[in-house]
Every structure is written in structure tokens, then in C-alpha cells.
Amino acid sequence: MLYEAADLDPAAIAQTQRLWESLTERAAKRGEIGAAPVPPHVAVAVAGADLLRYRMLVSGEEVTGNEIDPLVDDVFLPLIRAHAGA
């Protein structure tokens, strides 16, 4: 949703991108994903963000903590692993 805000400070966007890069780097160090570079369009977890956005905005349903882990495990990590290796 941050990327859709027309008046968002470019520094905030850059900070969000650095956060995703840090997350993938730490996952690689822990051996959760491979060490191959993850393309920027994959690293920002577009699929996961889209699912959350749909859930919150379109359906009006709250996203609970119990839904975050499956989203990471079933969508985000397989997407990252497909590019970075496992």
C-alpha cells in the first residue's frame, strides 16, 4: 500500500526496499534461502503484499497473526527460494 501513496516521500520507499533486502540477506545467512541474488521485483514480496491488500481493502476482513505465518511460508518463501535457491 505504501507504493500506491502518491504523496509518499521517496526516502520512505527507499527505506522499505532496504528492509526487504535486509530480510532476504538474513534469510540467506540462516540458510532459509539460497545465496543467489533475488531480483528487486521479487524481493519486495509483491504477491504477499497483494494478498494482504486484498484481504484488508476488498474484503474488509482483518488480517490476524495466525494468517501471517502461512502467507510467509506458503507464498513469500517459495517465491524467494525459486530465485535465490533453497
Secondary structure, DSSP 8 states (H G I E B T S, - for coil): -GGG-TT--HHHHHHHHHHHHHHHHHHHHTTSS-SS---HHHHTTHHHHHHHHIIIIIS-----HHHHHHHIIIIIHHHHHHHH--
